[in-house]
């Protein structure tokens, strides 16, 4: 289970990097990137369901599909003005607030160890990003907060699915006509080259379709607070990815913040195992 969690978190961080690489390098516009991301994810997942031993029909849910589409489009549009790290902070900070609030409303109890772990993870993120995040665009920040809220609700509803593969495939398939509608409303403007298409397909088929299927299969086994706290590792991974692939700076504060955040997440995992 731990390996699956790590793979899912790495894929989530990769989505931020792939999107930023496509937009910052002017390889693709945000609407086209999001549309190709959803379409390639739907195709990859549909083909997966046709494999022997997995043959199932997609399960369609319009609400979940709308949440998925909202998350994807708001995510890409926000990254037009946000750095990789700042966007990840806003996204998963929102996820943490929404999912933790939902868990507490549903009667989830926080042990002292889990509370310390959550506070540590959030404190590490604040140390990592807030002092040097600058002053991002207000509209871009609101878009990323909207994206985070949509993803948080998508995760909450995912705890109830019976079959992760069928549900994720159905969500992506229904999101495609929604993407087409957004594309039409945007005026058919397309800016894309071969690199942009490759980044969008990789993001959609592997880092979204495959990773979201994996995450959906894990959600029924995780409490809302644990699921949201685990995702706080993504900004740390995105920051490291920005260093390696985009030449973004890393300093002692960043390294310290990453250690604190991951230590806090480790305490949450230990608390859940003890329970």
C-alpha positions in Angstrom: 0.0 0.0 0.0 2.8 2.4 0.8 4.4 1.9 -2.7 1.0 2.7 -4.3 0.7 5.9 -2.2 4.2 7.0 -3.3 3.5 6.3 -6.9 0.3 8.3 -6.8 2.0 11.3 -5.1 4.8 11.3 -7.6 2.3 11.3 -10.4 0.4 14.2 -8.9 3.6 16.2 -8.7 4.5 15.2 -12.2 1.2 16.7 -13.4 2.2 20.1 -12.1 5.6 19.9 -13.8 4.2 18.7 -17.1 1.6 21.4 -17.2 4.2 24.1 -16.3 6.6 22.8 -18.9 3.9 23.0 -21.6 2.6 26.4 -20.7 5.9 28.1 -19.7 7.6 26.8 -22.9 4.7 28.0 -25.0 4.3 24.4 -26.3 0.5 24.4 -25.7 -2.3 26.7 -24.5 -4.1 25.9 -21.3 -7.5 24.9 -22.7 -6.0 22.6 -25.4 -3.7 21.0 -22.8 -6.6 20.3 -20.5 -8.7 18.9 -23.3 -6.0 16.6 -24.6 -5.3 15.5 -21.0 -8.9 14.4 -20.4 -9.2 12.8 -23.8 -6.0 10.8 -23.6 -6.9 9.7 -20.1 -10.3 8.5 -21.2 -8.9 6.5 -24.1 -6.1 4.9 -22.0 -8.6 3.9 -19.3 -11.2 2.6 -21.8 -8.5 0.4 -23.4 -7.4 -0.8 -20.0 -11.0 -2.0 -19.2 -10.8 -4.1 -22.4 -7.9 -6.2 -21.1 -8.6 -9.8 -20.1 -9.4 -10.1 -16.5 -10.5 -6.5 -16.2 -13.4 -6.5 -18.6 -15.9 -4.2 -17.0 -18.3 -1.5 -18.2 -17.5 2.1 -17.2 -19.6 3.5 -14.4 -20.9 6.9 -15.2 -21.4 9.7 -12.6 -22.0 13.2 -14.0 -21.2 14.9 -10.7 -17.8 13.3 -10.4 -17.1 14.0 -14.1 -17.9 17.6 -13.6 -15.6 17.8 -10.6 -12.8 16.2 -12.6 -13.3 18.6 -15.5 -13.4 21.6 -13.1 -10.2 20.5 -11.4 -8.3 19.9 -14.7 -9.3 23.2 -16.4 -8.9 25.4 -13.4 -5.6 23.8 -12.7 -4.2 24.6 -16.1 -5.5 28.1 -16.3 -4.1 28.9 -12.9 -0.7 27.7 -13.9 -0.5 30.4 -16.5 0.5 32.8 -13.7 1.6 30.6 -10.8 5.0 28.9 -10.2 5.0 25.1 -9.8 5.5 25.3 -6.0 3.0 28.1 -5.3 0.4 26.4 -7.4 0.9 23.1 -5.6 0.7 24.8 -2.2 -2.6 26.5 -3.1 -4.0 23.3 -4.6 -3.2 20.8 -1.8 -3.6 23.3 1.0 -7.2 23.7 -0.2 -7.5 19.9 -0.4 -6.3 19.6 3.2 -8.8 22.2 4.5 -11.8 20.7 2.7 -11.1 17.1 3.4 -10.1 17.6 7.0 -13.2 19.6 7.7 -15.3 16.9 6.1 -13.7 14.2 8.2 -14.3 16.2 11.4 -17.9 16.9 10.4 -18.4 13.1 9.9 -17.1 12.4 13.4 -13.5 11.5 12.7 -11.4 11.7 15.8 -7.9 13.1 15.7 -5.3 11.5 18.0 -2.5 13.6 19.5 0.0 12.0 17.2 -2.0 12.6 14.1 -2.7 16.2 15.1 1.1 16.8 15.6 1.8 15.1 12.2 -0.8 17.3 10.4 0.5 20.5 12.0 4.0 19.5 11.2 3.2 18.8 7.5 1.4 22.1 7.1 4.1 24.0 9.0 6.7 22.5 6.7 4.8 23.7 3.6 4.5 27.2 5.1 8.2 27.3 5.6 8.8 26.0 2.1 6.6 28.2 0.1 4.9 31.1 1.9 7.9 33.3 2.7 9.2 33.2 -0.8 6.0 32.7 -2.8 5.8 36.3 -3.7 2.4 37.8 -4.5 0.7 35.6 -7.1 -2.2 36.8 -9.2 -5.4 36.9 -7.3 -7.4 35.4 -10.2 -4.9 32.6 -10.7 -5.0 31.9 -6.9 -8.8 31.7 -6.9 -8.7 29.3 -9.9 -6.2 27.0 -8.1 -8.3 27.2 -4.9 -11.4 26.2 -7.1 -9.3 23.4 -8.6 -8.3 22.2 -5.1 -11.9 22.3 -3.8 -13.1 20.3 -6.8 -10.4 17.7 -6.3 -11.1 17.4 -2.6 -14.8 16.7 -3.2 -13.8 14.3 -6.0 -11.7 12.4 -3.4 -14.5 12.4 -0.9 -17.0 10.9 -3.3 -14.3 8.4 -4.4 -14.5 6.7 -1.0 -17.8 5.3 -2.0 -16.9 3.7 -5.4 -17.2 0.0 -5.8 -14.8 -0.4 -8.6 -12.0 2.1 -9.1 -11.2 1.2 -12.7 -14.8 1.4 -13.9 -15.6 4.6 -11.9 -12.4 6.4 -13.1 -13.0 5.4 -16.7 -16.6 6.6 -16.6 -15.5 9.9 -15.0 -13.0 10.6 -17.7 -15.3 9.6 -20.6 -18.0 12.0 -19.4 -15.5 14.7 -18.9 -14.6 14.7 -22.6 -17.8 16.3 -23.9 -17.4 18.9 -21.1 -13.9 19.6 -22.4 -15.3 19.9 -25.9 -17.8 22.5 -24.6 -15.1 24.5 -22.9 -13.0 24.3 -26.1 -15.9 25.6 -28.2 -16.5 28.5 -25.8 -12.8 29.4 -26.0 -13.2 30.1 -29.7 -11.3 27.1 -31.1 -8.0 28.7 -30.3 -5.3 26.1 -30.5 -1.6 26.6 -29.8 0.3 23.3 -29.8 3.4 21.7 -31.0 4.7 18.1 -30.9 6.3 18.6 -27.5 3.1 20.1 -26.0 1.0 17.2 -27.3 3.5 14.7 -25.8 3.4 16.5 -22.5 -0.5 16.6 -22.5 -0.8 12.9 -23.5 1.7 11.8 -20.8 -0.2 13.9 -18.2 -3.5 12.5 -19.3 -2.9 8.8 -20.0 -0.3 8.1 -17.3 -0.1 10.7 -14.6 -3.9 11.4 -14.6 -5.7 8.3 -15.8 -3.4 5.7 -14.3 -2.6 7.6 -11.1 -6.2 8.6 -10.4 -7.3 5.0 -10.9 -4.6 4.0 -8.3 -5.7 6.8 -5.9 -9.4 5.8 -6.2 -8.5 2.3 -5.2 -6.7 3.6 -2.1 -9.3 6.1 -0.9 -11.7 3.6 0.7 -8.9 2.5 2.9 -7.9 6.0 4.1 -9.6 8.5 6.4 -10.3 12.0 4.9 -7.6 13.6 7.1 -5.0 11.0 6.2 -5.8 11.2 2.5 -5.5 15.0 2.5 -2.3 15.0 4.6 -0.6 12.5 2.4 -1.2 14.8 -0.6 0.7 17.6 1.2 3.8 15.7 0.1 3.1 16.8 -3.5 4.3 20.4 -3.2 7.6 19.1 -1.8 7.9 16.7 -4.7 6.9 19.4 -7.2 9.6 21.7 -5.7 12.3 19.0 -6.2 11.0 18.4 -9.7 11.2 22.1 -10.5 14.8 22.0 -9.4 15.7 19.1 -11.6 13.6 19.7 -14.7 13.1 23.5 -14.7 16.2 24.9 -13.1 14.3 26.4 -10.1 16.5 27.2 -7.1 16.7 25.1 -4.0 18.2 26.2 -0.7 18.6 25.1 2.9 15.2 26.4 3.9 13.6 24.3 1.2 15.4 21.2 2.2 14.5 21.7 5.9 10.9 22.3 5.0 10.7 19.1 2.9 12.1 17.1 5.8 9.6 18.6 8.3 6.7 18.1 5.9 7.5 14.4 5.1 8.2 13.8 8.8 4.7 15.1 9.6 3.2 12.8 7.0 5.1 9.9 8.5 3.6 10.6 11.9 0.1 10.6 10.3 0.8 7.2 8.7 2.1 5.8 12.1 -1.0 7.1 13.9 -3.3 5.4 11.4 -1.4 2.1 11.8 -1.6 2.3 15.6 -5.4 2.9 15.4 
